[in-house]
Amino acid sequence: MIRIKRAYEEAAPEDGRRFLVDRLWPRGIKKEALPLDGWLKELAPSDDLRHWFGHEPERWAEFQRRYAAELDAQPESWQPLLEAARQGDVTLVYAARDEAHNNAAALRSYLEKKLEKE
């Protein structure tokens, strides 16, 4: 199972392996205070895409399409995460306020589609 969780929420045993998938470290959180198995900056959307999206819900569908294209161009960056998901629960950690329209939600959808094709 692939979950998503804000960085500001407490870690839980059911989270499984936890990976921060933002390019920037979450504001106000010390690195030693955020339990993670890894920080996968390279999985975050490009700066251009992130700025274009600006967490505007009306751009969500197009953001997901463009982000998937970026991910398609760099399979080596998400393959280890997909392998971790095959082995057990994984939580994608993110900092955005919008819990429905963020890169972790888009990445989860992308990875779930890859798992369904297997």
Sequence and secondary structure as in RCSB ss.txt:
>XXXX:A:sequence
MIRIKRAYEEAAPEDGRRFLVDRLWPRGIKKEALPLDGWLKELAPSDDLRHWFGHEPERWAEFQRRYAAELDAQP
ESWQPLLEAARQGDVTLVYAARDEAHNNAAALRSYLEKKLEKE
>XXXX:A:secstr
 EEEEETTS   GGG EEEE  SS  TT  GGGS  SEE GGGS  HHHHHHHTT GGGHHHHHHHHHHHHHT H
HHHHHHHHHHHHS EEEEE  S SSSSHHHHHHHHHHHHHHT 
